[in-house]
Amino acid sequence: MNAADWAGVVGAGGVFLLLIVVVWQIAATWRARMSALREAQYKELATKYAALLEDNVELHRRTLDELTQTRRSVSSMEKMMREIE
């Protein structure tokens, strides 16, 4: 092999090495974008979950208030029934 052949081999190797690095970097960039997108989706899901949890707590509070009122009503009715007897 002469110097021109070696130059071609080194040039081809360099081109392949450059292509490998470019593909590697494109894949790394793609993975980073997907990771960022996934993180954004998780944040959105967490925000929705927090809102639903607040709604659930409010419904629970209202239910307890209504149950307390019902117990008071039943107690007063029982008291009235005892007084009537």
C-alpha positions, 0 to 999 in steps of 0.5 A: 500500500502506498501513501495515497491508499493510506490517506484514503483509509485514514480519510474513510475511517475519519468520515466513519468516526465523524458519522458515528459521533454525529449519530451518537450526539443526535441520539443523546439529544433525542433522549434528552428531549424525550426525558424533558418531555416526560418530566413535563408530563409528570409535572402536569400529572402531579398538578392535576392530581393535586387539584383532584386531591383538593377537590376530594378533600373539599367533598369530604369536608362537605360530606362530614358537615352534612353528616354532622347536621344529619346527626344533629337533626336525628338527635333532636328528633329523638329528643322530641320523640322521648318528650312526647312519650 
